Amino acid sequence: MAANLLFSEDQIKEYKTKFDAFDRNSDGNFPTMFLGNAMKSVGHVLTAAELENSRRDRKGTTTFPQFLAMILDKKCRKVFKAMDKDDKDKLLSADEVRQAMLSFDRQITEDKIKEMIEKADFTNDGKCSLEEFVKMVMNFC
């Protein structure tokens, strides 16, 4: 999972501690009805639509890998928006993708970034949309 490369060991431990606070019976998941509060505990707010989609997708429970994936998704979106400075076309160039990836807390090698960019589904003009960026980051490992 990309989380191992994009989050430090300390961050993963912190997220696990927050997750465990909601996993009251220590069975490796918590009821999805607590997902909004769990995400708030790590500094991310979910929209009503995101909460509804999560409830539908997760069939009532959220596991730690799913929790990390949601955190990563939110972080990707925040990084994309910060890198999309002109905000007119809502697209990042390969160079902006490179800068975005380097902005994550963990150091990612130039070779890994190159590989990600090559595998990404860029539009014909070599740009990457928000959804493509999120998908690329979530699937690159």
N, C-alpha and C positions, 0 to 999 in steps of 0.2 A: 504494500500500500504506500502511496505517496507520502502519507503522514510521517513515516519514519525518516524521510529525507527532508521534509519541510518543517517538522517540529523538532525541537531539541528534546533530549531525554527528560530534562527538567519540565518542559512544557507538557509532555505526555504524562509525566507523573502528576503534575498539577491537574490536568484534565481528568485523569483517572480518579484522583481524590474527589473532585467535584462530582464525577459520575457516581462514585461509590456512595456519596451522600444521598443520592436519589434511589440507589439500588438497595433498598432497605432490608431485603431478605437475602442479600448476597448471592443471588442466583445468576448474575451476569447480565441482567437487564433491569430496566425500570419501566413502569407504565408510561406509555407515550403521552398520557394526559399531563405528565410532569415535564415534558420536553421543553416547553416555553421557559419554565423556571430554570431548568438545567442550563439551557443556552444563555439565559440572562446571567447565570452564575459565572460564566466564562466571558462575559462582555458582549454577547450577541443577542439581538432582539429579532425574533421571528415574526413575520407578518401573519395575519389571520389565514391567508391562503397557504403559506408555508406550513403552518400548524395543521391545517386541514389535510393537505397533501401527505404530511408525515403520518398523521393518524390513519389515513387510508392505506398508505404504502407499508406501514410497519405492523399492521395487524395487532395493534394494542401494546406492543413492547418495543423498546429501543435498546440495542446492544451497544457496548463500548465502541466497536468499529463503526457502527452507524453514527454514534455521537461524534466521533472524530471526523467522520466524513462530512457531517453537517457543519462542524467548526471550520473545516478546510474549505468547504463550499463558500461559506460566508467570508472567509479570509480572501479567497480568490476574487470574489466579487468586489471587495473593498480595494484590493490591489489593482484590479483592472480599472476601476473607476478613477483611482488616483493616477494611473498611468495614461489614461485617455484624456489628455490635457485639453484638446480642442473640443471634445465631447460632441462634435457635430456629426461625425459618421459612425460613432460608437464601434470603432474598429481599432485594433492595435497592429502596428507594423511588426515585422520579425524583430527589429531592433527594440521596439517597446516591449515585446514579449520577453526578450532577453533581460531587459532592465527590470521588468516586473518579477521575473523569476529570481533575480539576484536580490530583490528587496525582501524576500522571505527571510526569516530569521536564520535558517540554516544555510551554510555555504553549498552551493550547487556548482558542479564543474561546468565549464564552458562546453565540453563534449556532450554532457547530459542535456544541456539546454539546446544545443544544436540538434541532437537526436529528437528531442520533443518537438521542436519547430518543424523538422522534416516530416514527422508523423502526423502533425496537426492538419486538420481539414481546413486549410486556408482558402479563402475565396480567390478567384482568378487574379486579383491584384496583389496577392501576397499579404493580405491582412487577416486578422483573427477577430471574430466577434466575441462578445462576452460568453455566450454559451459554449463556443468552441474552446475558449481559453479555460473555462471551468472544466470541461470534459478532458481537455489535454492534461491539465494538472492532476485531475482525479485518476486518470488512467495511465500516467507515464511510467509507473513502476510495474 
